[in-house]
Amino acid sequence: MSLPLLIAAAIPVAIIALVIKTWWDRRFLLKNVAAPANASLIWGHEKTEFEDNQGWQWRAWFKECGKAFKIKGAWGHPDILVVGDTVALSHIYAKNTYNYPHSPVFIPLIERLTGRSLIWVEGERAHKKMRAMIAPAFSVENVRKMGGDIYHVANTLSNKLSNDILSNNGSVVVDATELAAPATLDVIGRVALGHDFGAVNGSAEGVKITQSWRAQNQMGQEADGFTAMLVLRLFPWITSLPLEAIKAQGAVAERIREIAKAIVSNGQIEKGGKDLMSILLRANANEDPNKRVDLAQIYDHVVTFIVAGHETTAGVTAFTLWTLATHPEIQNALRDELLAFPGEPTYDDFANLDTFPLLDAVCKENLRMFPASARNEKVAENDDILPLREPIKGADGSWIKSIPVKKGQVIHIPSIGINRDEDVWGDADVFRPSRWLVGRPGCEKYCKPGEQGLKPADEMCGGWAGIFTFSEGPRACVGMRLALFEYKVLIYTLVKHLVFEDTGAKIMTRFGATLAPRVVGQEADGIKLPVKISLA
Ligand code: HEM
């Protein structure tokens, strides 16, 4: 055989050998890590994981295997490591953040949906540089100034609902998710761009954006969306094909860029706007054209704020209206607390935990139970050793205190399972805001004698308030301050003026881009969360 022919024959053999070796190494490394029983030959455990309702599946697996275990991948994908152990989480998120980037499979999708901004960027240097440029826009001083825009939207929504109630014999039944998404889109449009999408009042543009996002999220939660994800994982190059469905994913981002460009060319930036785009443009203006930040990059940041800030905050707002509807005694106590406050509360009033203790507890409890990002996926960039808080029992019966992971290892982080871990929270599925108030001033008003409060901080997650909802470490949510302010203003305004009642619908959750509710027995209707509303 000639040399070129020999080389041509050797290349595919070498590639196949490399693939088998990588697969074998990973299998071998996780060999002693336990896996739950009942893996499907075709789907492994991944389909069961995908169909999770409220974190129950992960919690059942925590009980079976411990807080770190492996699951079988679908379609022969190598085993996936699932991590719920808080020391391992802190190692991944806080101490070795840049060794655990997002899965490369999703990067092209993130780019299409959000542009080349903070969610998309990978690598320590590039991420730190971009984060340092963006984070100051979300300072206390800047977020404080957003109160006017946030209240404007909250009052518009409250007035619209009041009018609907009056013209419908005193009450309406609405889907809380359809109510919250337009409001959070309008808030983020105003504070990120200085643009009013008019979604609360049903503008064509607002409806198009919220519906397009809803459809994306819903598709990701359906069986077809799951299969599409598996196909993408096998053939990532598909995302570069000029397919209509793939191009459509970028449509919302493109529209937001157009609006941003029009605002800049109209010269509104010169007027010193309070919105995030104006802040970024002023902060990054530089005499030296080589150091000046590219306008296109700032447009991508704005797209990211709108995409990352809209459905996340809408989801928890909707779940909160439902938990209050199903717990009228807590809703009444909350309304009493809100009505007792004179005037319109400011950012500082909401940030001071003693001003509205029950509102703060209600918000934390909903953020705990319904984290928008219910499950994350990371991939190890280099070989590493994951330390564990609680040793796990290996498949051979020995106790394991750390898990070696190989470069390329896929890791799933089930935030909703972590936030509902019974070892930390006890009655984790019970909506009990008073758990956040035990031992605090005024506790006797809301807590029962001897009620169980929170665990010591070092036994909870390292994330904000000991929950994993906003993630942890250098890549934790950069918009958290704004999210909390906006969320509290929306709940404050709506609960003060309106009463939310249970419709009797039983709820389950599914996760796609974000966590979303469905009605048990009406799953085919997709995302849905009905509540009855009347005037307070
Ligand atoms: C309740 C509302 C929100 C929740 C639960 C939430 C949650 C999260 C989580 C879990 C992450 C980490 C994602 C990951 O590691 O892949 C994240 C990152 C991020 N969030 Fe939020 N978020 C919320 C609201 C917002 C808002 C209002 C904005 C902006 C206006 C925003 C902007 C971002 C950005 C830009 C990142 C990327 C940060 C980085 O990688 O450095 N989020 N968020």
Residues whose N, C-alpha, C, O or C-beta is under 5 A from the ligand:
A	BS01	HEM	L118 I119 R131 F305 A308 G309 T312 T313 V316 A372 S373 F468 T469 F470 S471 P474 R475 A476 C477 V478 G479 L482 A483
